[in-house]
Amino acid sequence: MQLLQNMVIVMVMEVRDPVHGPIEINDKEKAILDHPLFQRLRRVRQLGFGEIAFPGATHTRFLHSLGTMHLAGIAFDRIFDGIPMLPRHEKQRLRQTLRLAALLHDLGHPPLSHSGERVLPCASEEDSAPMTHEEMSTFLIERSSLGDLIDSLWKDEGVCRMAVASLLKDDHADESFFLYKGFSFRPLLRQLISSELDCDRMDYLMRDSYFTGVAYGRFDRDWLLSHLRARDQEKRFLLVLDARALFTFEDFLLSRLHMFLMVYLHHKTVIYDRMLRKFLEATNLRMKKDPEEFVYWDDEYLWRLISASDDPWAKRLWCRKPLSLVIEVWDEQANRLAMVKDDFDKDIEWIDSLVEFSKYFKTKGGSEVDMPLVSYGESLARVDEVSDLFQRQKDRRRVLRGFVDDSMEVSRQRRLRRSMLSMIKKQGSKMALCF
């Protein structure tokens, strides 16, 4: 009888996800899902203006957050099966904290996701720059009634809002919550939230691929997850990938690169992003640093503000009248055009997009927790030191686009384009003579 009284009965529900299948959610996690701040994510599109180019891309941050939590739980179970030093209750405490961090990692996304980040409140009174969505997420967890709910639901299990927020912050956050017998598990858990191999990327690549109808973002998720390990380095556990999954990881990285080049930076998406930015700059639209008000800032709220505005960029957005693409050039041609683009029509709206294969290159200051280690038996090495793919993709990809008002005559647009292509060719000839 005493044993039964000490047992904690956890009710579990399932959500049917088109990407991962059934996702289990316990009764306490469901209470978090039902909170207005999280329900708001049902009304925030994952890809912002992505649906203009890919009509199926109407999925939301709500669904992505569930998927990230699901993958974080799977990754935790695979990794911590190989760490026998932790007792069951400690594993459960860390696992629940990780799942909550994964669930809430995008809580602070503004309307239209990345496209609308300029409406986020100022980071401080001294800094007029908007907060990042990561900063907004941690602010909401630490300062809102949702954080109160976390503290009350898991107070008997040692899970708290500050520990959840800690996993969403940089590597200098407090590690005390994640210590066990002098060993820190925070670097490992942090890597599963944000690193070169994190559950956020795993979910959004598969999900965005599914809903946009493209094949670029697909990779062998199960093989990758089943080969995740952990190893302690100076009493700090770090993420390790078994060498047998190295090619799978490379495929994962290429999938991300191709999704950026072909989906996230589609020419229709980037011009709508630019028009929204111009509207926000012209109107200085900015939300308050208030969790209760933030609940109402969803896609439809922003669209209502756009529809009621007399700003010309707002009218273009509302009437779906983007600027017309007059030229698009890549890589070396983009570099050449960039050198002379100011010589052309001042009415051209230039959008210069740069894509890095990895922002975590060791040569660029990537830290030990940004890049997973690869294990060859007992020996370890950084992925970017053993994979030649990093060296082959070390140069940034560049796409330079010029847009003009759609009222410009088609014949003039064609002449303008021919003139640009001719100038690119001349620049190439000049560069060849230099060598």
NORBEL-V211070 format. One record per residue. N is the residue number from 1. RES is the residue in three letters. SS is DSSP state (hx for helix, st for strand, lp for the rest). PHI is phi in whole degrees, 0 to 359 (none if undefined). OMEGA is omega in whole degrees, -180 to 180 (NA if undefined). Layout:
# NORBEL-V211070
[[N | RES | SS | PHI | OMEGA] [N | RES | SS | PHI | OMEGA]]
This chain:
# NORBEL-V211070
[[1 | MET | lp | none | 179] [2 | GLN | hx | 299 | 179] [3 | LEU | hx | 298 | 179] [4 | LEU | hx | 294 | 180] [5 | GLN | hx | 293 | -178] [6 | ASN | hx | 275 | -179] [7 | MET | lp | 285 | 176] [8 | VAL | lp | 259 | -179] [9 | ILE | lp | 270 | -178] [10 | VAL | lp | 249 | 177] [11 | MET | lp | 277 | -177] [12 | VAL | st | 237 | 173] [13 | MET | st | 243 | 179] [14 | GLU | st | 238 | 172] [15 | VAL | st | 247 | 180] [16 | ARG | st | 273 | -178] [17 | ASP | st | 253 | -179] [18 | PRO | lp | 293 | -178] [19 | VAL | lp | 265 | -174] [20 | HIS | lp | 256 | -175] [21 | GLY | st | 84 | -178] [22 | PRO | st | 295 | 175] [23 | ILE | st | 244 | -179] [24 | GLU | st | 276 | 179] [25 | ILE | st | 226 | 180] [26 | ASN | st | 278 | -172] [27 | ASP | hx | 296 | 179] [28 | LYS | hx | 288 | 176] [29 | GLU | hx | 297 | 178] [30 | LYS | hx | 298 | 177] [31 | ALA | hx | 297 | 176] [32 | ILE | hx | 292 | 178] [33 | LEU | hx | 301 | -176] [34 | ASP | lp | 280 | -180] [35 | HIS | lp | 293 | -178] [36 | PRO | hx | 305 | 180] [37 | LEU | hx | 295 | 178] [38 | PHE | hx | 279 | 177] [39 | GLN | hx | 300 | 177] [40 | ARG | hx | 305 | -178] [41 | LEU | hx | 294 | 172] [42 | ARG | hx | 296 | -174] [43 | ARG | hx | 250 | 177] [44 | VAL | lp | 235 | -179] [45 | ARG | st | 293 | -180] [46 | GLN | lp | 297 | -174] [47 | LEU | lp | 252 | 176] [48 | GLY | lp | 57 | 180] [49 | PHE | lp | 276 | -177] [50 | GLY | hx | 303 | -177] [51 | GLU | hx | 292 | 178] [52 | ILE | hx | 293 | 177] [53 | ALA | hx | 271 | -177] [54 | PHE | lp | 232 | -171] [55 | PRO | lp | 303 | 179] [56 | GLY | lp | 281 | -174] [57 | ALA | lp | 277 | 179] [58 | THR | lp | 253 | -179] [59 | HIS | lp | 290 | -169] [60 | THR | st | 243 | 174] [61 | ARG | hx | 295 | 178] [62 | PHE | hx | 300 | -178] [63 | LEU | hx | 292 | 177] [64 | HIS | hx | 299 | -179] [65 | SER | hx | 295 | 176] [66 | LEU | hx | 298 | -180] [67 | GLY | hx | 296 | 178] [68 | THR | hx | 295 | 177] [69 | MET | hx | 298 | 180] [70 | HIS | hx | 299 | -179] [71 | LEU | hx | 292 | 178] [72 | ALA | hx | 297 | 177] [73 | GLY | hx | 295 | 178] [74 | ILE | hx | 296 | -179] [75 | ALA | hx | 300 | 179] [76 | PHE | hx | 301 | -178] [77 | ASP | hx | 298 | -180] [78 | ARG | hx | 295 | -176] [79 | ILE | hx | 286 | -171] [80 | PHE | hx | 280 | 169] [81 | ASP | lp | 298 | -180] [82 | GLY | lp | 264 | 178] [83 | ILE | lp | 238 | -174] [84 | PRO | lp | 289 | -175] [85 | MET | lp | 292 | -176] [86 | LEU | lp | 274 | 173] [87 | PRO | lp | 291 | -173] [88 | ARG | hx | 301 | -176] [89 | HIS | hx | 293 | 177] [90 | GLU | hx | 289 | 177] [91 | LYS | hx | 299 | -178] [92 | GLN | hx | 297 | 179] [93 | ARG | hx | 297 | -180] [94 | LEU | hx | 291 | -179] [95 | ARG | hx | 297 | -179] [96 | GLN | hx | 294 | 178] [97 | THR | hx | 297 | 179] [98 | LEU | hx | 297 | -179] [99 | ARG | hx | 298 | 178] [100 | LEU | hx | 293 | 178] [101 | ALA | hx | 297 | 178] [102 | ALA | hx | 294 | -180] [103 | LEU | hx | 295 | -172] [104 | LEU | hx | 256 | -174] [105 | HIS | lp | 296 | -180] [106 | ASP | lp | 251 | -177] [107 | LEU | lp | 304 | -175] [108 | GLY | lp | 268 | 179] [109 | HIS | lp | 295 | 179] [110 | PRO | lp | 281 | 174] [111 | PRO | lp | 305 | -179] [112 | LEU | lp | 61 | 174] [113 | SER | hx | 55 | -174] [114 | HIS | hx | 298 | -178] [115 | SER | hx | 298 | -174] [116 | GLY | hx | 256 | -173] [117 | GLU | hx | 298 | -180] [118 | ARG | hx | 290 | 179] [119 | VAL | hx | 273 | 179] [120 | LEU | lp | 295 | -177] [121 | PRO | lp | 293 | 178] [122 | CYS | st | 295 | 179] [123 | ALA | lp | 296 | 179] [124 | SER | lp | 201 | 179] [125 | GLU | lp | 293 | -179] [126 | GLU | lp | 276 | -174] [127 | ASP | lp | 242 | -178] [128 | SER | lp | 277 | 179] [129 | ALA | lp | 292 | 180] [130 | PRO | st | 292 | 173] [131 | MET | lp | 298 | 169] [132 | THR | lp | 281 | 179] [133 | HIS | hx | 293 | 175] [134 | GLU | hx | 294 | 178] [135 | GLU | hx | 296 | 179] [136 | MET | hx | 294 | 179] [137 | SER | hx | 299 | -179] [138 | THR | hx | 293 | 177] [139 | PHE | hx | 300 | -179] [140 | LEU | hx | 293 | 179] [141 | ILE | hx | 294 | -176] [142 | GLU | hx | 280 | -169] [143 | ARG | hx | 243 | -175] [144 | SER | lp | 247 | 177] [145 | SER | hx | 293 | 175] [146 | LEU | hx | 294 | 175] [147 | GLY | hx | 296 | 175] [148 | ASP | hx | 301 | -179] [149 | LEU | hx | 295 | 177] [150 | ILE | hx | 300 | -179] [151 | ASP | hx | 299 | -177] [152 | SER | hx | 283 | -177] [153 | LEU | hx | 290 | -173] [154 | TRP | lp | 247 | -177] [155 | LYS | hx | 297 | -180] [156 | ASP | hx | 277 | -178] [157 | GLU | hx | 248 | 175] [158 | GLY | lp | 79 | 178] [159 | VAL | lp | 262 | -178] [160 | CYS | lp | 219 | -177] [161 | ARG | hx | 298 | -176] [162 | MET | hx | 293 | 177] [163 | ALA | hx | 291 | 178] [164 | VAL | hx | 298 | 180] [165 | ALA | hx | 297 | -179] [166 | SER | hx | 300 | -179] [167 | LEU | lp | 286 | 178] [168 | LEU | lp | 261 | -179] [169 | LYS | lp | 259 | -179] [170 | ASP | lp | 291 | -171] [171 | ASP | lp | 285 | -178] [172 | HIS | lp | 260 | -179] [173 | ALA | lp | 286 | -179] [174 | ASP | lp | 296 | -178] [175 | GLU | lp | 256 | -171] [176 | SER | hx | 301 | -179] [177 | PHE | hx | 296 | -171] [178 | PHE | hx | 257 | -180] [179 | LEU | st | 269 | 171] [180 | TYR | st | 216 | -178] [181 | LYS | lp | 53 | 176] [182 | GLY | lp | 87 | 179] [183 | PHE | st | 264 | 179] [184 | SER | st | 257 | 178] [185 | PHE | lp | 256 | -178] [186 | ARG | hx | 298 | 180] [187 | PRO | hx | 304 | 180] [188 | LEU | hx | 296 | -179] [189 | LEU | hx | 294 | 177] [190 | ARG | hx | 298 | 179] [191 | GLN | hx | 297 | 179] [192 | LEU | hx | 286 | 178] [193 | ILE | hx | 265 | -176] [194 | SER | lp | 209 | 177] [195 | SER | lp | 189 | 177] [196 | GLU | lp | 294 | 180] [197 | LEU | lp | 228 | -178] [198 | ASP | lp | 240 | -176] [199 | CYS | hx | 286 | 175] [200 | ASP | hx | 300 | 179] [201 | ARG | hx | 297 | -179] [202 | MET | hx | 304 | -178] [203 | ASP | hx | 287 | -173] [204 | TYR | hx | 291 | 177] [205 | LEU | hx | 294 | 180] [206 | MET | hx | 295 | -176] [207 | ARG | hx | 290 | -179] [208 | ASP | hx | 293 | 175] [209 | SER | hx | 299 | -178] [210 | TYR | hx | 298 | -173] [211 | PHE | hx | 279 | 175] [212 | THR | hx | 275 | 179] [213 | GLY | lp | 82 | 178] [214 | VAL | lp | 252 | -178] [215 | ALA | lp | 258 | -172] [216 | TYR | lp | 298 | -170] [217 | GLY | lp | 274 | -176] [218 | ARG | lp | 271 | 178] [219 | PHE | lp | 205 | -177] [220 | ASP | lp | 276 | -176] [221 | ARG | hx | 301 | -174] [222 | ASP | hx | 296 | 180] [223 | TRP | hx | 294 | 180] [224 | LEU | hx | 296 | -179] [225 | LEU | hx | 295 | -176] [226 | SER | hx | 287 | 180] [227 | HIS | lp | 246 | 173] [228 | LEU | st | 275 | -180] [229 | ARG | st | 224 | 175] [230 | ALA | st | 219 | 177] [231 | ARG | st | 215 | 179] [232 | ASP | st | 272 | 176] [233 | GLN | st | 236 | -178] [234 | GLU | lp | 54 | 177] [235 | LYS | lp | 65 | 172] [236 | ARG | st | 233 | -179] [237 | PHE | st | 283 | -179] [238 | LEU | st | 236 | -180] [239 | LEU | st | 285 | -179] [240 | VAL | st | 230 | 177] [241 | LEU | st | 246 | 176] [242 | ASP | st | 298 | -175] [243 | ALA | hx | 302 | -180] [244 | ARG | hx | 293 | -180] [245 | ALA | hx | 255 | -177] [246 | LEU | hx | 297 | 180] [247 | PHE | hx | 295 | 177] [248 | THR | hx | 295 | 178] [249 | PHE | hx | 294 | 177] [250 | GLU | hx | 298 | 177] [251 | ASP | hx | 297 | 177] [252 | PHE | hx | 300 | 180] [253 | LEU | hx | 293 | 178] [254 | LEU | hx | 293 | 177] [255 | SER | hx | 300 | 179] [256 | ARG | hx | 295 | 179] [257 | LEU | hx | 302 | -178] [258 | HIS | hx | 291 | 176] [259 | MET | hx | 295 | 178] [260 | PHE | hx | 294 | -175] [261 | LEU | hx | 291 | -172] [262 | MET | hx | 256 | -177] [263 | VAL | hx | 241 | -173] [264 | TYR | hx | 296 | 179] [265 | LEU | lp | 251 | 175] [266 | HIS | lp | 302 | -173] [267 | HIS | hx | 297 | 178] [268 | LYS | hx | 289 | 180] [269 | THR | hx | 294 | -173] [270 | VAL | hx | 291 | 180] [271 | ILE | hx | 286 | 175] [272 | TYR | hx | 292 | 175] [273 | ASP | hx | 301 | -179] [274 | ARG | hx | 293 | 180] [275 | MET | hx | 295 | 176] [276 | LEU | hx | 296 | 179] [277 | ARG | hx | 300 | 180] [278 | LYS | hx | 294 | 176] [279 | PHE | hx | 297 | -179] [280 | LEU | hx | 293 | 177] [281 | GLU | hx | 293 | -177] [282 | ALA | hx | 290 | -176] [283 | THR | hx | 261 | -178] [284 | ASN | lp | 54 | -180] [285 | LEU | lp | 289 | -177] [286 | ARG | lp | 208 | 178] [287 | MET | lp | 277 | 177] [288 | LYS | lp | 277 | 179] [289 | LYS | lp | 276 | -173] [290 | ASP | lp | 223 | -178] [291 | PRO | hx | 303 | -178] [292 | GLU | hx | 290 | 178] [293 | GLU | hx | 285 | -177] [294 | PHE | hx | 303 | -179] [295 | VAL | lp | 307 | -174] [296 | TYR | lp | 273 | -178] [297 | TRP | lp | 276 | 176] [298 | ASP | lp | 242 | -177] [299 | ASP | hx | 302 | -177] [300 | GLU | hx | 295 | 179] [301 | TYR | hx | 297 | 179] [302 | LEU | hx | 294 | 179] [303 | TRP | hx | 296 | 177] [304 | ARG | hx | 295 | 178] [305 | LEU | hx | 295 | 178] [306 | ILE | hx | 295 | -177] [307 | SER | hx | 295 | -178] [308 | ALA | hx | 270 | -175] [309 | SER | lp | 272 | 175] [310 | ASP | lp | 268 | -180] [311 | ASP | lp | 298 | -178] [312 | PRO | hx | 299 | 178] [313 | TRP | hx | 289 | 176] [314 | ALA | hx | 296 | 180] [315 | LYS | hx | 295 | 177] [316 | ARG | hx | 297 | 180] [317 | LEU | hx | 298 | -175] [318 | TRP | hx | 294 | -177] [319 | CYS | hx | 269 | -180] [320 | ARG | lp | 55 | 179] [321 | LYS | lp | 238 | -178] [322 | PRO | lp | 285 | 170] [323 | LEU | lp | 297 | -176] [324 | SER | st | 268 | 177] [325 | LEU | st | 284 | -179] [326 | VAL | st | 254 | 177] [327 | ILE | st | 204 | 176] [328 | GLU | st | 217 | 180] [329 | VAL | st | 228 | -172] [330 | TRP | st | 239 | 168] [331 | ASP | hx | 51 | -174] [332 | GLU | hx | 297 | 177] [333 | GLN | hx | 296 | 177] [334 | ALA | hx | 296 | 178] [335 | ASN | hx | 299 | -179] [336 | ARG | hx | 293 | -179] [337 | LEU | hx | 296 | -179] [338 | ALA | hx | 299 | -178] [339 | MET | hx | 287 | -174] [340 | VAL | hx | 235 | -172] [341 | LYS | hx | 297 | -180] [342 | ASP | hx | 289 | 179] [343 | ASP | hx | 280 | -176] [344 | PHE | lp | 263 | -177] [345 | ASP | lp | 315 | -179] [346 | LYS | lp | 292 | -179] [347 | ASP | lp | 276 | 179] [348 | ILE | lp | 285 | 175] [349 | GLU | st | 264 | -177] [350 | TRP | st | 268 | 174] [351 | ILE | st | 234 | -176] [352 | ASP | st | 253 | -176] [353 | SER | st | 248 | 178] [354 | LEU | st | 243 | -179] [355 | VAL | st | 235 | 177] [356 | GLU | lp | 261 | 174] [357 | PHE | lp | 296 | 178] [358 | SER | lp | 207 | 174] [359 | LYS | lp | 266 | -174] [360 | TYR | lp | 251 | 177] [361 | PHE | lp | 308 | 179] [362 | LYS | hx | 300 | -179] [363 | THR | hx | 291 | 179] [364 | LYS | hx | 259 | 176] [365 | GLY | lp | 93 | 177] [366 | GLY | lp | 301 | -177] [367 | SER | lp | 270 | -178] [368 | GLU | lp | 294 | -178] [369 | VAL | lp | 262 | 178] [370 | ASP | lp | 274 | -173] [371 | MET | lp | 242 | 177] [372 | PRO | lp | 292 | 174] [373 | LEU | st | 270 | 176] [374 | VAL | st | 251 | -179] [375 | SER | st | 257 | 171] [376 | TYR | st | 244 | -172] [377 | GLY | lp | 68 | -180] [378 | GLU | lp | 270 | -178] [379 | SER | st | 274 | -178] [380 | LEU | st | 233 | 175] [381 | ALA | st | 207 | 174] [382 | ARG | st | 294 | -179] [383 | VAL | hx | 303 | -176] [384 | ASP | hx | 289 | 176] [385 | GLU | hx | 265 | -177] [386 | VAL | hx | 248 | 179] [387 | SER | lp | 260 | -180] [388 | ASP | hx | 288 | 178] [389 | LEU | hx | 299 | 180] [390 | PHE | hx | 296 | 179] [391 | GLN | hx | 287 | 179] [392 | ARG | hx | 291 | -178] [393 | GLN | lp | 249 | -174] [394 | LYS | lp | 290 | 180] [395 | ASP | lp | 278 | 179] [396 | ARG | lp | 290 | 172] [397 | ARG | st | 275 | -176] [398 | ARG | st | 227 | 173] [399 | VAL | st | 229 | -179] [400 | LEU | st | 247 | -178] [401 | ARG | st | 236 | 174] [402 | GLY | st | 242 | -179] [403 | PHE | st | 240 | 179] [404 | VAL | st | 229 | 177] [405 | ASP | lp | 300 | -177] [406 | ASP | lp | 292 | 176] [407 | SER | lp | 281 | 178] [408 | MET | lp | 296 | -179] [409 | GLU | lp | 301 | -179] [410 | VAL | hx | 299 | -180] [411 | SER | hx | 297 | 178] [412 | ARG | hx | 290 | 177] [413 | GLN | hx | 299 | -180] [414 | ARG | hx | 294 | 178] [415 | ARG | hx | 297 | 179] [416 | LEU | hx | 297 | -180] [417 | ARG | hx | 294 | 180] [418 | ARG | hx | 298 | 179] [419 | SER | hx | 296 | 179] [420 | MET | hx | 295 | -180] [421 | LEU | hx | 296 | 177] [422 | SER | hx | 295 | 179] [423 | MET | hx | 295 | 177] [424 | ILE | hx | 300 | -179] [425 | LYS | hx | 295 | 178] [426 | LYS | hx | 296 | 179] [427 | GLN | hx | 298 | 178] [428 | GLY | hx | 295 | 179] [429 | SER | hx | 293 | 178] [430 | LYS | hx | 298 | -178] [431 | MET | hx | 293 | 180] [432 | ALA | hx | 295 | 179] [433 | LEU | hx | 295 | 180] [434 | CYS | hx | 295 | -179] [435 | PHE | lp | 262 | NA]]
